[in-house]
Amino acid sequence: MSRIGKKPLHLPATVKMEVSDTSLKFTGPKGTLESVLPKGITLSEKDGVLSFERTSNEPAIRALHGLARRLAQNAITGVTEGFVKDLQLVGTGYRVATHADGISLSLGFSHPVIFKKVSGVTITVEGTDKIKVVGIDKQLVGQVAANIREIKKPEPYKGKGIRYVDEVIIKKQGKSATKTAA
């Protein structure tokens, strides 16, 4: 049995849940999110505790057991607390500033790159080298942060680029470090 799927999920008092045949709708203080309830997975609620069970032991349904619970948990966490991804610009002259359409990134290209706003996500600039992506949908927040990072990934020799704040870049040795004196 799935280790994640068999764990009970506690529904906070501030969150309201609506169940339909194929989805769960959670409404909380930060907004409303919908979570998919896959075919073959059933939901039972008792005293604010959600339990996910599968109807059969087929591999395809077993694979969705933990997924269904985790998607519901992410929706509950999103409507109560929200999700945050912090990005940092590393490099001489690399800057970020707010722009009318979103944010403007100066990354050593011949022109500044404009990253447009995405609905459902708030992008804020802290200082000249930090970006904070905030939203209630975990998947959307992660995708927007990944799209910003994709503009200029950290390179392996000096570590310059856009990286997550907690990301560790493993640096490579340069050519001069491999030569030995004769």
C-alpha positions, 0 to 999 in steps of 0.5 A: 500500500502507498505510504503517502496515500494511506496517511490521513489528511486533516482538513483545517477549520478555515478550509471548506471542501466541495466534492464532485465525481472527479474533483475536490474544491478547496476554499480557504482564506487565500483563495480557491483551488481545485484538486483532481480525484482520479478514477479508481480512488475514493474519498471518505471524510470523518470529523475533518479527516480525509482518507483516500482509498483505492477501489482495486489493486491494479498497478495503474490505480496503485500509482495514483493513490499517493498522488491523489492525496498529495494533490489534495494536501498541496491544495489545502496548504495553498489555500491556507499558507501559500507557496514561495520560491526565492530566486537570486541573481549572481554575477557582476552587473546582474540586476532585477527591477520592477517593470509595468509588464512584470520584471526587467532582468539585466543579465549581460545580454545586449538588452534587458529581458522583460518577464511578463506577469502571470495570473495567479502568481505574485512576483516581487523584487527585493533589492537588486538581486532577489526575486520572490515568487508567491502564489497558492498553486504549488505547481504554478509557483514552481513553473514560474520560478523555473521559467525565470531561472531558465532565462540565465541558468547558473553556469558551472565555472563561476556560478553566474546566473539565476539560481534558487536561494537554497540551490548549491552550484557544484563548480567545475575546474577550469583548464588552467587548473588541470595543467601541471608544471613540468 
